[in-house]
Amino acid sequence: MAAPPKLWLLRRSAAPVSYIAASLNLPLRDAWFDAADRALGFDWLALLGWMDAHATLHPVFSMIYSSLIPQTVAVVLALALAGWLEWLRIFILAFIISTIVTIVIAALVPAEGVWGFHKLSAADYPNIVPATREIHLPVFHGLRDGSYRDLVATGAQGIITFPSLHSALAVIVTLALWPVPVLRWVGLAINGLMLVSIPVDGGHYFIDIFAGLAIALASVIAARRIAKFAHQPQLQTAGGEIGLAASR
């Protein structure tokens, strides 16, 4: 049951690393991502308008968007108690890989996100309070211009736009719960709604989500191969010991 502290430490250490990455101050690529959304036929402002017009539903989306930490704990407990230790190993590896890859890509193609790019204010969405909004912008721009240099773990702002780590982890959590009969459908429902909530509550372009999904699948594949490779020497040693015992 040492997995939760390890994942907690990863999340806490990832925030300062993402801050360092933002301080590289490479050119912002929001125009690229906005153009990609429009080329794919997605209208982010229209989704914001829909969310604002259906304000009674928004608290559900906001709550689901913020559910990744309890979901992570639930995955670890469920897989450990059900005896799916190989799946637990793959989950932890995929979690780590996706986090590292996302931070590296975000450093190379930084973006301030839709709130800053579209210059939105509370007057543009008077009936809802999205989870992130423009809260991260002072920190993000302060890191880029050198006026902000505090590396914090607890209380750090999420400043990664492309790719969406939230999207990647939503998929990884869902796949991790798949061996557990009841929880697989719960995870699928929750994280399906999470993907809907991410553009507005996470301040992400739609292309961020697609990139996050791709990273999730690649991370799970890589994690399975690493877990299999790392386990082979143990299997071979065990097999050798069995062979020696049988020959005696």
Residue frames relative to the residue before (quaternion, step in Angstrom):
aa qw qx qy qz dx dy dz
M 1.0000 0.0000 0.0000 0.0000 0.00 0.00 0.00
A 0.3880 0.7294 -0.4784 0.2976 3.59 1.14 0.62
A 0.4682 0.7246 -0.4188 0.2835 3.57 1.27 -0.18
P 0.6453 0.5330 -0.3611 0.4113 3.67 0.79 -0.82
P 0.6621 0.4823 -0.3380 0.4633 3.67 0.83 -0.80
K 0.6351 0.5310 -0.3441 0.4431 3.60 0.98 -0.76
L 0.6841 0.4616 -0.2929 0.4828 3.58 0.89 -0.88
W 0.6084 0.5423 -0.3539 0.4588 3.58 1.06 -0.68
L 0.6686 0.4932 -0.2988 0.4696 3.57 0.93 -0.89
L 0.6177 0.5429 -0.3456 0.4520 3.59 1.07 -0.74
R 0.6662 0.4974 -0.3080 0.4625 3.57 0.87 -0.92
R 0.6798 0.4912 -0.2947 0.4580 3.57 0.98 -0.87
S 0.6900 0.4577 -0.2881 0.4811 3.60 1.01 -0.71
A 0.5936 0.5884 -0.3672 0.4082 3.61 1.13 -0.57
A 0.6158 0.5762 -0.3496 0.4082 3.60 1.02 -0.76
P 0.6856 0.4536 -0.3091 0.4781 3.66 0.77 -0.87
V 0.6276 0.5312 -0.3431 0.4541 3.59 1.02 -0.74
S 0.6500 0.5008 -0.3200 0.4735 3.59 0.98 -0.79
Y 0.6036 0.5434 -0.3519 0.4654 3.59 1.14 -0.61
I 0.6503 0.5051 -0.3135 0.4729 3.57 0.95 -0.88
A 0.6365 0.5362 -0.3209 0.4520 3.56 1.01 -0.84
A 0.6597 0.5083 -0.3119 0.4574 3.59 0.95 -0.84
S 0.6370 0.5588 -0.3306 0.4155 3.59 1.07 -0.68
L 0.4812 0.6536 -0.4422 0.3817 3.60 1.25 -0.09
N 0.2335 -0.8388 0.4676 0.1524 3.56 1.31 -0.43
L 0.2172 0.7684 -0.5635 0.2119 3.56 0.90 0.92
P 0.6740 -0.5153 0.3249 0.4178 3.64 -1.13 0.47
L 0.4755 -0.6680 0.4963 0.2852 3.55 -1.01 0.85
R 0.2222 -0.8043 0.5450 0.0814 3.57 -1.02 0.88
D 0.2251 0.8079 -0.5182 0.1676 3.58 1.14 0.54
A 0.6260 0.5514 -0.3484 0.4274 3.59 0.97 -0.78
W 0.6097 0.5477 -0.3451 0.4574 3.58 1.08 -0.71
F 0.7186 0.4664 -0.2561 0.4478 3.55 0.79 -1.07
D 0.6307 0.5167 -0.3293 0.4763 3.57 1.05 -0.74
A 0.6537 0.5049 -0.3082 0.4719 3.58 1.00 -0.82
A 0.6282 0.5318 -0.3330 0.4601 3.59 1.05 -0.75
D 0.6301 0.5279 -0.3322 0.4626 3.59 0.99 -0.80
R 0.6874 0.4798 -0.2851 0.4648 3.56 0.86 -0.97
A 0.6318 0.5292 -0.3337 0.4577 3.60 1.05 -0.71
L 0.6938 0.4511 -0.2654 0.4947 3.57 1.13 -0.66
G 0.5529 -0.6476 0.3710 0.3706 3.58 1.29 -0.05
F 0.5235 0.6320 -0.4152 0.3926 3.59 1.22 0.33
D 0.1622 -0.7798 0.6019 0.0571 3.55 -1.02 0.92
W 0.2786 -0.8024 0.5039 0.1570 3.58 -0.14 1.28
L 0.6596 0.5126 -0.3178 0.4486 3.59 0.91 -0.84
A 0.6106 0.5385 -0.3501 0.4633 3.59 1.11 -0.61
L 0.6429 0.5042 -0.3272 0.4748 3.60 1.01 -0.74
L 0.6200 0.5254 -0.3421 0.4717 3.58 1.00 -0.78
G 0.6514 0.5172 -0.3113 0.4596 3.59 0.95 -0.85
W 0.6447 0.5126 -0.3191 0.4689 3.58 1.01 -0.82
M 0.6477 0.5159 -0.3187 0.4612 3.58 0.93 -0.87
D 0.6723 0.4971 -0.2953 0.4623 3.56 0.95 -0.89
A 0.6662 0.4965 -0.2998 0.4688 3.58 1.07 -0.73
H 0.7354 0.3085 -0.1944 0.5711 3.60 1.21 -0.44
A 0.0031 0.8745 -0.4845 0.0235 3.52 0.90 1.05
T 0.6073 0.5705 -0.3685 0.4122 3.62 1.07 -0.57
L 0.6731 0.4852 -0.2956 0.4735 3.60 1.16 -0.51
H 0.5683 0.6697 -0.3730 0.2989 3.54 1.09 -0.68
P 0.6171 0.5484 -0.3825 0.4148 3.68 0.88 -0.67
V 0.6018 0.5507 -0.3580 0.4543 3.59 1.12 -0.61
F 0.6696 0.4904 -0.2951 0.4733 3.58 0.91 -0.93
S 0.6532 0.5232 -0.3132 0.4489 3.57 0.97 -0.88
M 0.6538 0.5091 -0.3061 0.4687 3.57 0.99 -0.86
I 0.6622 0.4975 -0.3056 0.4696 3.58 0.94 -0.87
Y 0.6132 0.5520 -0.3501 0.4435 3.58 1.00 -0.76
S 0.7342 0.4265 -0.2218 0.4794 3.58 1.04 -0.79
S 0.5394 0.6848 -0.3627 0.3296 3.60 1.28 0.10
L 0.4070 0.7538 -0.4636 0.2264 3.63 1.20 -0.01
I 0.6557 0.5154 -0.3351 0.4384 3.62 0.88 -0.80
P 0.6902 0.4336 -0.3136 0.4872 3.67 0.75 -0.84
Q 0.6139 0.5375 -0.3599 0.4524 3.59 1.07 -0.58
T 0.6289 0.5385 -0.3313 0.4526 3.57 1.02 -0.79
V 0.6447 0.5055 -0.3070 0.4844 3.57 0.98 -0.87
A 0.6507 0.5258 -0.3119 0.4504 3.59 0.96 -0.88
V 0.6332 0.5312 -0.3316 0.4549 3.58 1.00 -0.80
V 0.6683 0.5055 -0.3028 0.4540 3.58 0.84 -0.99
L 0.6845 0.4822 -0.2879 0.4648 3.58 0.85 -0.95
A 0.6778 0.5072 -0.3018 0.4386 3.58 0.86 -0.96
L 0.6955 0.4647 -0.2834 0.4690 3.58 0.85 -0.91
A 0.6502 0.5124 -0.3221 0.4592 3.59 0.99 -0.78
L 0.7008 0.4685 -0.2743 0.4628 3.59 0.85 -0.94
A 0.6943 0.4586 -0.2739 0.4823 3.59 1.10 -0.67
G 0.5137 -0.6794 0.3990 0.3396 3.56 1.28 -0.09
W 0.4817 0.6524 -0.4463 0.3785 3.60 1.23 0.30
L 0.0155 0.8600 -0.5095 0.0260 3.58 0.65 1.11
E 0.6103 0.5421 -0.3592 0.4523 3.59 1.09 -0.61
W 0.6483 0.4988 -0.3103 0.4844 3.58 1.01 -0.81
L 0.6233 0.5345 -0.3365 0.4610 3.58 1.06 -0.73
R 0.6375 0.5199 -0.3212 0.4691 3.57 1.00 -0.82
I 0.6615 0.5006 -0.2998 0.4710 3.57 0.94 -0.89
F 0.6258 0.5470 -0.3298 0.4476 3.58 1.00 -0.82
I 0.6799 0.4847 -0.2950 0.4646 3.58 0.84 -0.96
L 0.6546 0.5093 -0.3111 0.4640 3.58 0.95 -0.88
A 0.6675 0.4981 -0.3020 0.4638 3.59 0.91 -0.91
F 0.6007 0.5598 -0.3371 0.4605 3.57 1.09 -0.77
I 0.6902 0.4828 -0.2726 0.4651 3.56 0.87 -1.02
I 0.6697 0.5113 -0.3029 0.4454 3.58 0.86 -1.00
S 0.6845 0.4928 -0.2976 0.4473 3.59 0.80 -0.97
T 0.6378 0.5277 -0.3302 0.4536 3.59 1.03 -0.75
I 0.6753 0.4913 -0.2959 0.4637 3.58 0.87 -0.93
V 0.6698 0.5035 -0.3007 0.4555 3.59 0.86 -0.98
T 0.6515 0.5251 -0.3168 0.4466 3.58 0.94 -0.87
I 0.6605 0.5045 -0.3129 0.4597 3.60 0.90 -0.87
V 0.6498 0.5183 -0.3204 0.4545 3.60 0.95 -0.86
I 0.6792 0.4811 -0.2976 0.4677 3.59 0.86 -0.94
A 0.6461 0.5272 -0.3183 0.4509 3.58 0.97 -0.86
A 0.6260 0.5335 -0.3389 0.4567 3.59 1.10 -0.64
L 0.7058 0.4742 -0.2575 0.4590 3.57 1.03 -0.82
V 0.7873 0.1405 -0.0769 0.5954 3.61 1.09 -0.67
P 0.0238 -0.8510 0.5247 -0.0033 3.61 0.50 1.16
A 0.0040 -0.7723 0.6353 0.0039 3.53 -1.27 0.50
E 0.4556 -0.6966 0.4826 0.2726 3.56 -1.08 0.70
G 0.5351 -0.6388 0.4044 0.3768 3.59 1.20 -0.33
V 0.7128 -0.5063 0.2943 0.3860 3.52 -1.28 0.41
W 0.6212 0.5638 -0.3646 0.4041 3.61 0.99 -0.72
G 0.7086 0.4304 -0.2564 0.4969 3.56 0.95 -0.83
F 0.6566 0.5367 -0.3159 0.4255 3.57 0.94 -0.88
H 0.7510 0.3613 -0.2001 0.5152 3.60 0.98 -0.86
K 0.3686 -0.7592 0.4673 0.2634 3.60 1.33 0.05
L 0.2184 0.8115 -0.5069 0.1916 3.56 0.89 0.99
S 0.1076 -0.7584 0.6384 0.0754 3.53 -1.26 0.54
A 0.7262 -0.4353 0.2983 0.4406 3.57 -1.29 0.18
A 0.5874 0.5902 -0.3698 0.4122 3.59 1.13 -0.53
D 0.6409 0.5344 -0.3236 0.4459 3.60 1.19 -0.44
Y 0.7735 0.1452 -0.1033 0.6082 3.60 1.26 -0.25
P 0.0339 -0.8855 0.4632 0.0158 3.59 0.72 1.12
N 0.7287 0.4725 -0.2470 0.4298 3.60 1.11 -0.55
I 0.7554 0.3103 -0.1888 0.5454 3.61 1.22 -0.15
V 0.2282 -0.7346 0.6184 0.1605 3.53 -1.33 0.32
P 0.2341 -0.8007 0.5350 0.1338 3.62 0.00 1.24
A 0.6483 -0.5842 0.3388 0.3517 3.54 -1.14 0.71
T 0.8006 0.2829 -0.1506 0.5064 3.61 0.88 -0.84
R 0.0108 -0.8316 0.5515 0.0648 3.59 0.78 -1.04
E 0.7519 -0.3593 0.2850 0.4736 3.57 -1.00 -0.87
I 0.2967 0.8113 -0.4733 0.1727 3.59 1.29 0.18
H 0.7087 0.4900 -0.2660 0.4323 3.58 0.97 -0.85
L 0.5237 0.7039 -0.3985 0.2673 3.60 1.14 -0.53
P 0.6466 0.5038 -0.3642 0.4421 3.68 0.82 -0.72
V 0.6564 0.4929 -0.3090 0.4803 3.58 1.00 -0.81
F 0.6596 0.5310 -0.3084 0.4334 3.57 0.87 -0.99
H 0.7227 0.4169 -0.2509 0.4909 3.59 0.79 -0.98
G 0.6073 0.5488 -0.3532 0.4531 3.60 1.14 -0.58
L 0.6299 0.5175 -0.3260 0.4786 3.57 1.08 -0.71
R 0.6799 0.5049 -0.2863 0.4480 3.57 1.01 -0.84
D 0.7692 0.3475 -0.2064 0.4949 3.62 0.93 -0.77
G 0.5788 -0.6399 0.3502 0.3646 3.58 1.29 0.07
S 0.5422 0.6416 -0.4034 0.3628 3.60 1.21 -0.03
Y 0.7293 0.3043 -0.2041 0.5778 3.60 1.28 -0.24
R 0.0629 0.8273 -0.5512 0.0885 3.58 -0.63 1.11
D 0.4249 0.6938 -0.4785 0.3304 3.61 1.13 0.52
L 0.1693 -0.7653 0.6149 0.0865 3.57 -0.75 1.07
V 0.0722 0.8092 -0.5735 0.1056 3.55 -0.33 1.27
A 0.3403 -0.7112 0.5741 0.2208 3.53 -1.25 0.49
T 0.7475 0.3170 -0.1781 0.5559 3.56 0.60 -1.17
G 0.8085 0.2267 -0.1897 0.5089 3.56 -0.79 1.03
A 0.4217 0.7094 -0.4710 0.3114 3.60 1.23 0.14
Q 0.4417 -0.6805 0.5229 0.2615 3.54 -1.18 0.65
G 0.4256 -0.6647 0.5439 0.2849 3.56 -1.12 0.66
I 0.0355 -0.8468 0.5299 -0.0288 3.60 -0.38 1.20
I 0.5212 0.6372 -0.4188 0.3833 3.60 1.26 0.09
T 0.1780 -0.7878 0.5829 0.0893 3.56 -0.81 1.01
F 0.8061 0.0520 0.0125 0.5893 3.57 0.58 -1.15
P 0.5453 -0.3218 -0.7616 0.1380 1.54 -1.39 2.12
S 0.5765 -0.5782 0.4402 0.3737 3.57 -1.29 0.15
L 0.3059 -0.7597 0.5483 0.1691 3.57 -0.48 1.21
H 0.5724 0.5861 -0.3707 0.4375 3.57 1.11 -0.64
S 0.6683 0.4950 -0.3029 0.4654 3.58 0.92 -0.89
A 0.6455 0.5278 -0.3189 0.4507 3.56 0.95 -0.89
L 0.7073 0.4589 -0.2703 0.4648 3.57 0.84 -0.96
A 0.5839 0.5662 -0.3771 0.4430 3.60 1.10 -0.56
V 0.6677 0.4808 -0.2942 0.4862 3.57 0.99 -0.83
I 0.6595 0.5163 -0.3129 0.4479 3.59 0.91 -0.91
V 0.6362 0.5158 -0.3230 0.4742 3.59 1.00 -0.79
T 0.6560 0.5186 -0.3118 0.4511 3.58 0.92 -0.90
L 0.6783 0.4796 -0.2904 0.4749 3.58 0.90 -0.90
A 0.6341 0.5448 -0.3323 0.4367 3.58 1.02 -0.76
L 0.7016 0.4626 -0.2616 0.4746 3.59 1.08 -0.73
W 0.4506 0.7453 -0.4254 0.2459 3.58 1.24 -0.27
P 0.6579 0.5103 -0.3487 0.4303 3.67 0.94 -0.61
V 0.6583 0.4975 -0.3101 0.4723 3.61 1.18 -0.46
P 0.4858 -0.7492 0.3551 0.2768 3.61 -0.24 1.30
V 0.7583 0.3634 -0.2242 0.4926 3.62 0.71 -0.98
L 0.6919 0.5114 -0.2868 0.4214 3.55 0.85 -0.97
R 0.5498 0.6143 -0.4161 0.3836 3.60 1.10 -0.48
W 0.7002 0.4566 -0.2747 0.4752 3.59 0.96 -0.86
V 0.5991 0.5418 -0.3557 0.4701 3.58 1.12 -0.64
G 0.6745 0.4957 -0.2872 0.4656 3.56 0.91 -0.95
L 0.6417 0.5262 -0.3231 0.4549 3.57 0.99 -0.83
A 0.6710 0.4950 -0.3008 0.4629 3.60 0.92 -0.87
I 0.6788 0.4942 -0.2987 0.4536 3.58 0.83 -0.99
N 0.7519 0.4087 -0.2333 0.4618 3.57 0.76 -0.98
G 0.5391 0.5669 -0.4106 0.4683 3.56 1.22 -0.23
L 0.6686 0.4676 -0.2849 0.5032 3.56 1.01 -0.85
M 0.5972 0.5688 -0.3686 0.4289 3.57 1.09 -0.63
L 0.6380 0.5279 -0.3333 0.4508 3.58 0.95 -0.82
V 0.6317 0.5091 -0.3296 0.4829 3.59 1.14 -0.61
S 0.6948 0.4928 -0.2775 0.4443 3.58 1.01 -0.77
I 0.5684 0.6689 -0.3702 0.3040 3.59 1.08 -0.71
P 0.6394 0.5310 -0.3793 0.4066 3.69 0.77 -0.73
V 0.7576 0.3654 -0.2156 0.4960 3.60 0.80 -0.95
D 0.7519 0.3983 -0.2418 0.4664 3.60 0.66 -1.04
G 0.7217 0.3948 -0.2491 0.5111 3.59 1.15 -0.47
G 0.3924 -0.7412 0.4652 0.2832 3.58 1.25 -0.18
H 0.4484 0.7075 -0.4302 0.3367 3.57 1.07 0.75
Y 0.4671 -0.5938 0.5673 0.3277 3.50 -1.28 0.52
F 0.6147 -0.5526 0.4029 0.3929 3.57 -1.20 0.44
I 0.6257 0.5463 -0.3450 0.4370 3.58 1.04 -0.73
D 0.5568 0.5920 -0.3876 0.4350 3.60 1.17 -0.50
I 0.6616 0.5182 -0.2986 0.4523 3.54 1.00 -0.90
F 0.6527 0.5061 -0.3215 0.4630 3.58 0.90 -0.88
A 0.6437 0.5076 -0.3206 0.4746 3.58 1.00 -0.79
G 0.6388 0.5280 -0.3204 0.4588 3.58 1.03 -0.76
L 0.6348 0.5236 -0.3251 0.4661 3.58 1.02 -0.78
A 0.6500 0.5142 -0.3132 0.4637 3.58 0.97 -0.86
I 0.6554 0.5047 -0.3110 0.4679 3.58 0.97 -0.85
A 0.6235 0.5476 -0.3408 0.4417 3.59 1.02 -0.78
L 0.6853 0.4794 -0.2926 0.4636 3.58 0.82 -0.96
A 0.6577 0.4993 -0.3096 0.4715 3.58 0.95 -0.86
S 0.6537 0.5208 -0.3139 0.4504 3.60 1.00 -0.79
V 0.6482 0.5074 -0.3186 0.4700 3.58 1.00 -0.80
I 0.6418 0.5131 -0.3227 0.4697 3.59 0.96 -0.84
A 0.6678 0.4917 -0.2970 0.4734 3.57 0.92 -0.92
A 0.6516 0.5221 -0.3171 0.4497 3.59 0.97 -0.86
R 0.6435 0.5146 -0.3293 0.4611 3.59 0.96 -0.77
R 0.6689 0.4928 -0.3061 0.4647 3.58 0.94 -0.82
I 0.6454 0.5103 -0.3205 0.4694 3.58 0.99 -0.83
A 0.6609 0.5083 -0.3096 0.4571 3.58 0.91 -0.92
K 0.6566 0.5059 -0.3090 0.4663 3.57 0.98 -0.83
F 0.6691 0.4997 -0.2954 0.4641 3.56 0.94 -0.92
A 0.6776 0.5010 -0.2950 0.4503 3.58 0.92 -0.92
H 0.6803 0.4990 -0.2807 0.4576 3.57 1.13 -0.64
Q 0.5301 0.6771 -0.3982 0.3193 3.59 1.15 -0.51
P 0.6603 0.5006 -0.3460 0.4401 3.66 0.76 -0.83
Q 0.6337 0.5263 -0.3322 0.4594 3.58 1.04 -0.75
L 0.6529 0.5080 -0.3120 0.4673 3.54 1.00 -0.87
Q 0.6585 0.5074 -0.3146 0.4581 3.58 0.96 -0.85
T 0.6435 0.5187 -0.3207 0.4626 3.60 0.99 -0.83
A 0.6530 0.5075 -0.3069 0.4710 3.53 0.97 -0.91
G 0.6490 0.5199 -0.3137 0.4584 3.57 0.98 -0.85
G 0.6476 0.5186 -0.3186 0.4584 3.58 1.00 -0.80
E 0.6555 0.5098 -0.3135 0.4606 3.56 0.98 -0.84
I 0.6327 0.5225 -0.3297 0.4669 3.57 1.05 -0.76
G 0.6532 0.5256 -0.3073 0.4503 3.55 1.03 -0.86
L 0.6509 0.5070 -0.3109 0.4718 3.55 1.03 -0.82
A 0.6501 0.5163 -0.3200 0.4566 3.56 0.97 -0.83
A 0.6692 0.5073 -0.3049 0.4493 3.59 1.00 -0.83
S 0.6784 0.5011 -0.3007 0.4453 3.60 1.09 -0.65
R 0.5955 0.5787 -0.3736 0.4135 3.57 1.20 -0.26
